[in-house]
């Protein structure tokens, strides 16, 4: 194993009488990191793996301040408006996944890392406590711990240090905490943060589990519930599962209403019996048509889940 060291600079800025943490770096031990992946407009690595659709890792409607300081794309987070309530605040999963690390680190304190699939990981440092262990499955909004100030590199200042990482070297984890680690810029609710150093984002509002799976307020009543999904290629639409061709659902992120079993669609070794009710991008008719779950980007054979890993409801 090799040891990668980075400098931690502690800069304290005075803003409206508040002391704000200004920078965070760490010492981590592990395999040397490969270069982080280049990301396209669709939020995918150059390998084609779609990034998870993240929401801010705090309960719905809470407002937090995000700073990149001198360690972009990593982000430090404190609670608005004056940091009061940061210490001990509930930390929730920003997307579905499996806990791959949960341990005490001599510099970073309590650490959790979640594997979101496709080589994507999120890492959380300085936690006051950890509520999940290795191997635990989490959904978006699952409480995983509390924000704290543990580890000497917290500078005894309550905050969450957050990193999104991509496993570029294929070792089954994402390195973190130092310049050259496998960390990449993160997007919450579709907005990208931490593209450069010394960026501050005020009053960022969490949409984590705000009445829907994707934080978008899918709601109830006259508006049917929608599940956000990524489609890997243009999907033919049908009047019923396996029925008459009616149009096309374009590649990219869209929504579906529900699922039902139907004729198997198979290409090579990939197959799916689930069919998804949706509104097509083109065709006549285009509302309430059907596409095969084979076209979902994120999941395997015979799975029909939304971008957060939640099972789409049965029609």
Protein Blocks (a to p, Z undefined) as FASTA:
>chain_A
ZZdddddddddddeehiacdfbdcdddddddddddddddfkopafkopacdddddfbdeh
iacdddekjmcfbdcddddfkopokgopacddfbdcddfbdcddfklopaddddeejhia
cddehiabdcbdehiacdehiafbdcdfehjklnopacddddddddfkonopacehiahi
acdcddeehiaehkbghiacehiacfehghpanononogajbccddddddfbdcdddfbe
hiacfbdcdedddddfbdcddddddehjbccfbdcddddfbdcdfehpacdfklpmkbce
hiacdfkopacddZZ
